[in-house]
């Protein structure tokens, strides 16, 4: 009998679902976009009920596409946009406010207040994270501040809060499982990376009752059963934040292995093994807990990768679809000195400046849309070098190769430029959907479809290796121009405040 695994992938711009068989062949797929809500510049929200309903819709679409019924599934794995914060009523399941999305700047002033109160070092010591509105804690605090009576209700145990994985699991299991995993919890700015539990002292400073928060468990735990939703037993066998799922899907199980995801955001992940490692500008987090072993990672988050392509398509209307960027960018041999710094919601790693804003620098009368499109593609390459440089400068790590995934890596020009700028091979796997496959493979491991990490590693295969072709002098010169342009964007909203 064929064994099937369901993959639940709740992203920032869309919800997706996959069905694979035990040989990792895709048998079914469903996808639908999520509505992006922009209350003001720099703020991004989602409707939590739409997140749930759209995810259910695409799961059913994937099952139909596969031609199977829910009772044929061996289990399910879940991966999700991280750091997004949701608060809801325990009794009714009704959200008290929209989900505040990871990239949103709603809570910049809250985080600044914590830093001004002297909490910055404590936050970084306990959580490994650089205090920023990116993380979940300040988003929950912001929602509690905005909704009248919410703080009192939270203290009385009437409200629950969590990241998107917790929200989905709670609903999909008929409100029976209130859990999260190491990877997601480590991105909230509330979990102690040493104890792997919520940090009571930080929660006290934040004013967030611990009773609001889910139980933290390893990533390959039994996260509950979806029988209440689908009428048949479907165990959820894995829960991983999207970037850690990508690291797992790239078979980067060993210390020192590195992957870069080019999704809505861009994220560099380095497997650090069983001990957390701290590098200035980057963040130590939990990669996963699997088969009784805990793995840490170093992470460099870049807010705008695919989101920059979406901006070119939807707002500037310079391209019809994101894949068009490769053709247009390839029509010119260079940007002729034009740089796009996509700090639409500030700069993330390794700079961490929430007051920076995007800029297009270096234009002349000869600049046309082809140069702008190429500058957008190149911005992904330069940002990646930013975090790689930070990793190399702050540790004794070596990065001999870069495994890449995400929708943008179909762009051969992007991959070649990345190899050129870093001076190392860039390896694109045959399966560029590393994130969702990471969640499904771990679910297969925890439900007995697969027997070992070695078996999973054997399923990873290379599509193409991009070797460096550009001279190091040229690569360094181009990167120097980028760093000069990036510096000009720092602190922009302090100089010119948003109205």
C-alpha positions in Angstrom: 0.0 0.0 0.0 1.3 3.5 -0.9 2.0 5.7 2.0 1.1 9.4 1.7 2.2 12.4 3.7 0.4 15.8 3.8 2.4 19.0 3.9 0.8 22.1 5.3 2.7 25.3 4.3 1.2 28.5 5.6 3.4 31.3 4.2 3.2 35.1 4.2 1.7 35.6 0.8 -0.1 32.3 0.2 -1.2 29.1 1.8 -0.1 25.8 0.2 -0.5 22.1 0.7 1.3 19.2 -0.8 0.7 15.4 -0.9 3.8 13.2 -1.5 4.2 9.5 -1.5 7.0 7.7 0.4 9.3 8.1 -2.6 8.8 11.9 -2.3 6.9 12.2 -5.6 4.4 15.0 -5.5 1.0 13.5 -5.9 -1.2 16.6 -5.1 -0.9 20.3 -4.7 -3.1 23.3 -3.7 -2.3 27.0 -3.3 -4.3 30.2 -2.7 -3.1 33.7 -1.9 -3.6 35.5 1.4 -4.9 39.0 1.6 -2.2 41.5 2.8 -3.6 44.2 5.0 -1.6 47.5 5.2 -3.1 49.8 7.8 -0.3 52.3 7.4 3.2 52.4 5.8 5.4 49.7 7.3 2.5 47.8 8.9 1.3 44.4 7.7 -1.6 42.4 9.0 -3.4 39.1 8.1 -6.9 38.0 9.1 -6.3 34.9 11.2 -9.6 33.3 10.2 -8.6 33.7 6.5 -5.3 32.0 7.3 -7.2 29.0 8.7 -9.9 28.9 6.1 -7.6 29.3 3.1 -5.3 26.6 4.6 -8.2 24.2 4.9 -9.2 25.0 1.3 -5.8 24.2 -0.1 -5.5 21.0 1.9 -8.7 19.7 0.4 -7.5 20.9 -3.1 -4.3 18.9 -2.7 -6.1 15.8 -1.6 -8.4 16.1 -4.7 -5.5 16.7 -6.9 -3.8 13.5 -5.5 -7.0 11.6 -6.0 -6.9 10.3 -2.4 -9.1 10.6 0.7 -7.9 11.8 4.1 -7.9 8.3 5.6 -5.1 7.4 3.2 -2.7 9.8 4.8 0.0 8.4 7.1 0.5 11.8 8.7 1.1 15.5 8.2 3.9 18.0 8.6 3.4 21.7 9.1 5.6 24.6 8.3 4.7 28.3 8.7 5.6 31.9 8.5 7.3 32.7 11.8 7.3 35.5 14.3 3.7 36.6 13.3 1.6 37.1 16.4 -2.0 36.1 17.0 -4.2 36.6 20.1 -7.5 34.8 20.4 -10.3 33.9 22.8 -9.9 30.6 24.6 -13.6 29.8 24.7 -14.8 30.9 21.3 -11.6 30.7 19.2 -12.3 34.2 17.9 -9.2 36.4 17.3 -9.3 39.7 19.1 -7.3 41.5 16.4 -5.7 40.8 13.1 -2.5 38.8 13.0 0.5 41.2 13.2 2.9 39.9 10.5 6.6 39.2 11.1 7.8 42.0 8.9 5.5 44.6 10.4 6.8 47.6 12.3 3.7 48.0 14.6 5.7 47.6 17.7 9.0 49.4 17.1 8.3 51.9 19.9 7.5 49.0 22.4 10.8 47.4 21.7 12.6 50.7 21.9 11.0 51.2 25.3 12.3 47.8 26.5 15.8 48.7 25.3 15.6 52.1 27.0 14.5 50.4 30.2 17.8 48.4 30.1 16.4 45.1 28.9 18.4 44.8 25.7 21.3 42.8 27.1 19.0 40.5 29.1 16.8 39.8 26.0 19.9 39.0 23.9 21.5 36.9 26.7 18.3 34.8 27.3 16.9 34.5 23.8 19.9 35.0 21.6 17.9 37.5 19.6 18.7 41.2 18.9 15.7 43.2 20.3 13.5 44.1 17.4 9.9 44.5 16.4 10.4 41.5 14.1 9.8 39.0 16.9 6.5 37.9 18.3 6.7 39.2 21.9 6.3 42.9 21.0 3.5 42.0 18.6 1.5 40.3 21.3 2.2 43.2 23.7 1.0 45.6 21.0 -2.3 43.7 20.5 -2.9 43.6 24.3 -2.3 47.3 24.5 -4.6 48.1 21.5 -7.7 46.1 22.5 -9.6 47.5 25.5 -9.7 45.1 28.4 -7.4 42.6 26.7 -4.7 42.7 29.4 -7.2 41.9 32.2 -8.7 39.1 30.1 -5.2 37.6 29.5 -4.4 37.7 33.2 -7.7 35.9 33.9 -6.7 33.1 31.5 -9.4 34.0 28.9 -7.0 34.7 26.0 -4.4 32.5 24.2 -1.5 33.8 22.1 1.0 32.3 19.7 2.6 32.0 16.4 0.9 30.8 13.2 1.8 27.1 13.9 0.1 27.2 17.3 -3.0 28.8 15.8 -3.3 26.3 13.0 -2.6 23.2 15.2 -5.1 24.4 17.8 -7.8 24.7 15.2 -7.0 21.6 13.1 -7.0 19.4 16.2 -10.4 20.6 17.3 -8.9 23.0 19.9 -7.3 20.0 21.7 -3.5 20.7 21.1 -2.1 24.0 22.3 1.6 23.5 21.4 4.5 24.9 19.5 8.0 23.5 18.7 11.5 24.6 19.5 12.1 26.2 16.1 9.1 28.5 16.3 9.3 29.3 20.0 13.0 30.3 19.6 11.9 33.1 17.2 9.4 34.8 19.7 11.9 36.7 21.9 10.3 34.9 24.8 12.1 31.5 24.9 15.3 30.9 26.8 17.6 29.2 24.3 19.4 27.3 27.1 16.4 25.9 29.0 14.2 25.6 25.9 11.3 27.0 27.9 9.5 30.3 28.2 11.6 32.7 30.2 9.6 33.8 33.2 11.7 36.9 33.9 11.3 38.3 30.4 7.6 37.5 30.4 7.3 39.5 33.6 9.0 42.5 32.0 6.8 42.2 28.9 3.6 41.9 30.9 2.6 38.7 28.9 1.0 36.1 31.2 2.6 32.7 30.7 -0.8 31.1 30.7 -1.4 32.6 27.3 1.4 30.6 25.7 1.6 27.1 24.3 3.6 24.2 25.5 7.1 24.0 23.8 8.0 20.5 22.5 10.5 18.9 20.1 9.9 19.4 16.4 9.1 15.7 15.7 6.5 15.4 18.5 3.0 14.2 18.1 1.3 17.6 17.8 -2.2 16.1 17.9 -4.7 14.5 15.5 -6.8 16.2 12.9 -9.7 13.8 13.2 -12.0 16.6 14.4 -11.4 18.4 11.1 -11.2 15.6 8.6 -13.2 12.8 10.2 -10.3 10.4 10.3 -7.1 10.0 12.2 -4.3 12.2 10.7 -1.5 12.7 13.2 0.5 15.9 12.8 4.1 14.5 13.1 6.2 17.7 12.7 6.1 21.4 13.2 8.9 23.6 11.9 9.3 27.3 11.3 9.8 27.8 7.6 13.5 28.6 7.6 14.4 25.7 9.8 12.2 23.4 7.7 14.3 24.6 4.7 17.5 23.7 6.4 16.1 20.3 7.2 14.8 19.9 3.6 18.3 20.6 2.3 19.6 17.7 4.3 21.8 20.0 6.3 21.9 17.7 9.3 25.5 18.2 10.1 27.3 21.0 11.9 28.6 23.7 9.5 26.2 23.0 6.6 24.6 26.1 5.2 21.5 27.0 3.2 20.0 30.2 1.8 16.3 30.6 1.1 15.1 33.2 -1.3 11.4 33.4 -0.4 9.3 36.4 0.5 12.1 37.1 2.9 15.7 35.7 2.6 17.2 33.7 5.3 20.7 32.2 5.7 20.8 29.3 8.1 23.9 27.6 9.5 23.7 24.3 11.4 25.7 24.9 14.6 25.2 21.5 16.1 24.3 20.9 19.8 25.6 24.2 21.1 24.3 27.7 20.5 26.8 30.0 18.8 26.6 33.8 19.0 27.7 36.1 16.1 27.2 39.8 16.1 24.4 40.9 13.8 23.1 37.3 13.4 20.8 35.3 15.7 21.2 31.9 17.4 18.0 29.9 17.3 16.8 26.4 17.6 17.0 24.5 14.3 14.9 21.6 15.5 14.6 18.8 18.1 14.4 15.4 16.3 15.0 11.9 17.5 16.0 13.1 21.0 18.7 15.4 19.6 18.6 19.2 19.6 20.3 21.2 16.9 21.0 25.0 17.0 21.5 27.3 14.1 22.8 30.7 13.3 20.4 32.7 11.2 20.6 35.9 9.1 17.2 37.3 8.1 16.7 39.6 5.2 13.2 41.1 5.1 12.9 41.7 1.3 13.7 39.1 -1.3 10.7 37.8 -3.2 8.8 40.7 -1.7 11.0 43.0 -3.8 9.9 41.1 -6.9 6.3 41.4 -5.8 6.8 45.2 -5.5 8.2 45.4 -9.0 5.2 43.4 -10.3 2.3 44.8 -8.3 3.3 48.3 -7.4 5.6 49.5 -10.1 4.2 47.2 -12.7 7.7 46.8 -14.3 7.2 43.0 -14.8 4.2 40.8 -15.4 5.4 38.0 -13.1 8.4 37.3 -10.8 10.1 34.9 -13.3 10.2 37.6 -15.9 12.9 39.4 -13.8 15.6 37.0 -15.2 14.9 37.9 -18.8 14.6 41.6 -18.2 17.7 41.8 -16.0 19.7 39.8 -18.5 19.0 42.4 -21.2 21.6 44.7 -19.7 25.1 43.6 -18.7 25.1 45.7 -15.5 23.0 48.2 -13.6 25.5 50.9 -14.6 26.0 51.9 -10.9 22.3 51.7 -9.8 21.6 50.0 -6.5 18.2 49.2 -5.0 18.3 48.8 -1.2 14.9 47.2 -0.4 14.6 48.3 3.2 10.8 48.7 2.9 10.3 47.8 6.5 13.8 48.6 7.8 17.1 46.7 7.5 17.4 43.3 9.2 20.5 41.2 9.6 23.3 42.1 10.2 22.4 45.8 10.5 19.1 45.7 12.4 17.9 49.3 11.7 14.1 49.6 11.9 14.3 53.2 10.9 16.0 52.5 7.5 13.9 52.8 4.4 14.2 51.6 0.8 16.2 53.7 -1.7 17.1 53.6 -5.4 20.5 55.2 -5.7 22.9 55.9 -8.6 20.5 56.8 -11.4 21.4 58.9 -14.4 19.5 60.0 -17.5 20.4 56.7 -19.1 18.7 54.6 -16.4 15.8 52.7 -17.6 13.5 50.0 -16.2 15.9 47.2 -17.2 18.5 48.7 -14.9 16.0 48.9 -12.0 14.9 45.3 -12.5 18.5 44.1 -12.5 19.2 46.2 -9.4 16.3 44.4 -7.7 17.7 41.0 -8.6 21.2 42.0 -7.5 19.9 43.3 -4.2 19.1 39.7 -3.2 22.7 38.8 -4.0 24.3 41.7 -2.1 22.1 41.1 1.0 23.1 37.5 1.1 26.8 38.5 1.0 26.0 40.9 4.0 25.0 38.0 6.2 27.7 35.6 4.9 30.4 38.3 5.7 28.9 38.7 9.2 29.1 35.0 9.8 32.7 34.7 8.6 33.8 37.8 10.5 32.2 36.8 13.8 33.3 33.1 14.0 35.8 30.5 12.9 33.2 29.1 10.5 34.1 28.3 6.9 31.4 28.3 4.2 32.7 26.2 1.3 29.4 26.1 -0.6 25.9 27.5 -0.4 22.8 25.4 -0.8 19.9 27.5 -2.1 16.2 27.1 -2.3 13.0 29.1 -2.7 11.1 30.2 -5.7 13.7 32.7 -6.9 16.4 30.1 -7.4 14.8 29.1 -10.7 16.5 32.3 -11.9 19.9 31.2 -13.3 21.2 34.8 -13.4 20.5 35.2 -9.7 22.3 31.9 -8.8 25.3 32.8 -11.0 25.6 36.3 -9.6 25.4 34.8 -6.1 28.3 32.5 -6.8 30.3 35.4 -8.3 29.7 37.7 -5.4 30.5 35.1 -2.7 33.3 33.4 -4.6 32.0 29.9 -3.7 29.9 27.3 -5.5 26.1 27.8 -5.3 24.2 24.5 -5.3 20.6 24.3 -6.4 18.9 21.0 -5.5 16.6 19.2 -7.9 13.8 19.9 -5.4 13.8 23.7 -4.7 10.8 23.3 -2.4 13.0 22.5 0.6 10.8 24.2 3.1 7.7 22.1 2.7 9.7 19.0 2.0 11.6 19.5 5.2 8.3 19.5 7.2 7.0 16.4 5.3 10.1 14.4 5.6 10.3 15.0 9.3 6.7 14.0 9.6 7.5 10.8 7.7 10.4 10.2 10.0 8.2 10.7 13.2 5.3 8.6 11.9 7.5 5.6 10.7 7.4 6.2 6.9 11.1 6.7 7.0 13.6 5.1 9.3 16.5 7.5 9.7 18.2 10.8 8.9 20.5 8.9 6.6 17.6 7.7 4.6 16.3 11.3 4.2 19.8 12.5 3.2 19.8 10.0 0.4 16.8 11.7 -1.1 18.5 15.0 -1.6 19.9 15.5 -5.1 21.7 18.3 -7.0 20.2 20.0 -10.0 23.0 22.4 -10.9 26.2 23.8 -9.4 27.0 27.4 -10.2 30.8 28.1 -10.1 32.2 31.6 -9.6 33.2 33.3 -12.8 33.7 36.9 -11.8 37.1 38.1 -10.6 37.4 38.8 -6.9 38.4 42.5 -7.6 35.2 43.1 -9.6 33.0 41.3 -7.1 34.5 43.3 -4.2 34.2 46.6 -6.1 30.5 46.0 -6.8 29.9 45.0 -3.2 31.7 48.2 -2.0 29.2 50.2 -4.0 26.3 48.3 -2.3 27.6 48.9 1.2 28.0 52.6 0.5 24.5 52.8 -0.8 23.1 50.8 2.1 24.6 53.2 4.6 22.7 56.1 3.2 19.4 54.5 4.1 20.1 54.1 7.8 17.9 56.0 10.2 15.8 57.5 7.4 12.5 57.7 9.3 14.3 59.5 12.1 15.5 62.1 9.6 12.2 62.3 7.8 9.4 60.9 10.1 6.4 59.1 8.6 3.3 61.3 8.6 
